[in-house]
């Protein structure tokens, strides 16, 4: 397996949306991603990485550097993305997404990409790596607050959430929760298409892909996704 920069392998960009489209459709319609995603490859090329195995695209990581204000973390994913892009960089690397092809999950590939990002941060002379992490099992408990959820641990002391466990085993530490990390607002008709679910009236709606409810009012749906901030050292 080899970690490469997308900047050095533009051919991989042409197939990534087909092979690594691992997030729910609605997440591709957040405001910050729509505004900034295409600029990542030109403005932060060292932090857009792909994992290739025998010619196949297996995984990727996207990130950018940003300044921390008084050592305080951004409110969440949206603010981290906007701050990094508008500032043109900073002393801290913020992960935006790690994607792994489903058939390769569970074999340490995600850790490989996390370590690749940490090495890239170290090579760039950055101070640390932060991640507004999307906890995998939270979608099973959409009505539980992220503050309560992040406190859950197994009997052996490991975190209840599998994705948080991966980060903690790699040396990451939970810093705080991000209850309003990513906001997505769109007409109900678009939500129905993205979710494959009829939304005939106002109210709070639950969907199995969502970490928190979707609120529908007057023909508009708003989803605010909670995340968890973790911090890593650089490599």
Secondary structure, 3 states (H helix, E strand, C coil): CEEEEHHHCHHHHHHHHHHCCCCCHHHHHCHHHHHHHHHHHHHCHHHEEEEEECCEEEEEEEEEEECCECCECCCCHHHHHHHHHHHCCCCEEEEEEEEECHHHCCCCHHHHHHHHHHHHHHHCCCCEEEEEECCHHHHHHCCCCHHHHHCCECCCCCECCHHHHHHHHCCCEEEEEEEEEEEEEEEHHHHHHHHCCCCCCCEEECCCCCCCCEEEECCEEEEEEEEEEEEECCC
